[in-house]
Each structure stands twice: as C-alpha cells, then as structure tokens.
C-alpha cells in the first residue's frame, strides 16, 4: 500500500487572476516567496500531510481578495442601480409622454373621423331624401303620362266622330283645327314627359351610386372610429392588450392624412353635385308639369269654346232652316191650293166655252143670207177668243204654279235634308264629342296627383 496522500487541486480565484493578483499570493504575503510556489512545512511527523496545503499568507490573501472584490462589486452595483433609476425614470416619463401624446392624437383623430362621418351621414340622408323626392316626381310623371292618354283618346275620337258628319257639314272648321292642335300638343307633351322621366331615372341612379359611395366611406370610418376608440381606451392596466411585434412595421398602400381628407371631400363634392342636380331636376319637373297642365287645359278650353261656338252656329242654322222649311211647307200648301183653284178655273171655263162654241156652231148652220156676222156673231166670236185667251193664261199660270210647286218641293227636300244634316251634326257635336269631352282629366290629374 502506497504511503502517498491524495489531496485536492489548489483553488484558483479567477477574478483575482483577472485583476493581476497571482494565484496563491494572499494580501500582505512576504514578497520573497516565489509566486506560484507552495510553502510546505517540513518535518518527519508531517510526512504525508504536507502535500497541497495553503500557507497563512495565502489564506490571508485569499479572503482579503474576496473582501476587496465584494466591495468593488458593491460599488459597481450602486452605480448600476443609480443609472437604472435615472434610466427608468427617464424612460417612464418618455413612455408616459409618448403614450399621452398618442392618446391625444387618437382623440383628435376621433374628432376628425366623427366630423367627416357626421358630414357623410348628413349627405347620405340628404341623398336619400332627394332620391325619395325624385321617386315621387317619377311617379307623378308616369301618372301624368298615363293621364294624357285620356285626352288623346278623346281628341282622336272627336276627330273620328266628326269625320262621319254628313257631306255639307264635313268642313275643316275651327273645331277641327283646334282638335288637330290638341292632338299635336298631347303628342309633344307625351314625348317631353317620357324624356323627362328618363332624366329622372338617370338622376335616381346617380344619387344611389353617390349614396353607395358615401355609405362605403361612412362604413369604413365607422369601423376606423371603433378601432381608434378602442385604441384610445387601452391603458397600461387594460387586460386585453397583447404583443404585436409586426404592427409597428410600415404597411403598404397606406394613404396620408391629406389624401384621406381629399378622398372624403371628393365623395362629398360628388354627392353635393348630385344633390344640386336633383334639386334642379325637381324644380324643372315641377315647372314642366305646371306648364304642360296649363297648355293642355288652355287647349281643352279652346276646343270646348270652338265646339260651343260651332253648336251655336249649327243651332242657328238649323233654326233658320226649320223656319224656312215651315214657310216653304206653308207656301207649298198655298201653291197646291192655287193649282187646285187654277184647275178649277180652267174646268169652269169648259162650260162657257162649250156654250159659246155650240152657239157659234149652231149659228154657222144658218141658211144663205142669214149667215150674217151680226152683233151676236161678233160677240160670240169675241167670247170664244176671250175664253181661249183665259184658258191659255190659266194653263200657263197652272204650268208656272206646277213649276213653282216643283221648286218648292225641291227646296223642301233640300231643307229637310239640311235640317237632318244639321240635327245629325248637332248630335255628333253635343252628344258625342262634347259629352265625351266631359271625361277630360282634371288639372290635378294632369299634374300627376
């Protein structure tokens, strides 16, 4: 068995080495002792226990080194603590100021968003009101357009009915001219109402597009307001905050405040432009409906006046014809009686003529010298001549009376035909046309109400 004693490796202080203090040289050790050489005791009794033992100087140096290092570390720690307090206070103040500034800016941003959101909301409501008003105007235009079909049908029917007037009354009178004007006016009004309705439909489309643009912008600002409001409510004690390291990175396609404001201002400018266009269009439609209603009403009055005047003329003509017909009928009766009287007078001349002729015949049979043209003979001859002349006059007068009666009959037939014509024309004018025109739409109906 070996007599050598196993010992542990001598302890080496790394901090002392780093500060230049030799290993195994304690503070206050003799300078004559060689560095790194262990001073072992000698003697036979300690043989086997002298290996790897420290000397008192080494022990003294070792704990003084530890004390010195501890003091140095303590001073360094105090310096670090003082600097840490200053840095903590500075960073805390800077962080608080930055956070307060961020909260203030968020508040200002919320005010800006609220302002533009309110403007967007106001113009959205205005566009909605304008669109509803235009829809009401469109309904009025459509109703007015539908209502104009009635006067068009009435005017066309009047022209068709008056085309069936009897020949003598089939004239292009003021009534027909006014009816043709009315038909042309109604067609022009219908075309104008259709074009205006198309303009209103287009404006409604533009209003809805502008309203949709504002609603999208308002929706984005509503969400942004919510996000910024929630961001402004975050504090250091908020339980719902988390780390988002990548959120501070610059995002792509991000607008600047001026372009953000300009975008909303452009949307509002477009909306205001459509609002002005809607207002102008509504005023135009109101004026248009008023003008067309007045024009149609005025033309209707003109046609009615022409019809009334024509009916008065027809009535006067019919009255005159009937009076003349009564006179003609009376004259026909007188002429017929005159013819009868003439025929009776001619008939009455037959007997005297026979008597006179018989007398002359008998006296012509007188013999020889008795056949004398005496006074009776001359009287009888004069009587026969006078009767023959009377008969010729009566025959001629009878012929003239019969011719006059024929002319009277022709006049009677012409008068009766013309009276029937005027009666038929009056029936068409009054019963057909003017009665039908009573269904002419009212002013409110023509205005689309």
Secondary structure, DSSP 8 states (H G I E B T S, - for coil): -------------HHHHHTT--TT--TT--TTS-TT-------GGGTTT-TT---HHHHHHHHHHHHHHHHHHHHHHHHHHHHHHHHHHHHHHHHHHHHHHHHHHHHHHHHHHHHHHHHHHHHHHHHHHHHHHHHHHHHHHHHHHHHHHHHHHHHHHHHHHHTTS-GGG----HHHHHHHHHHHHHHHHHHHHHHHHHHHHHHHHHHHHHHHHHHHHHHHHHHHHHHHHHHHH--TT-TT----GGGGS--TT---HHHHHHHHHHHHHHHHHHHHHHHHHHHHHHHHHHHHHHHHHHHHHHHHHHHHHHHHHHHHHHHHHHHHHHHHHHHHHHHHHHHHHHHHHHHHHHHHHHHHHHHHHHHTT--GGG----HHHHHHHHHHHHHHHHHHHHHHHHHHHHHHHHHHHHHHHHHHHHHHHHHHHHIIIIIIIIHHHTT---HHHHTT-
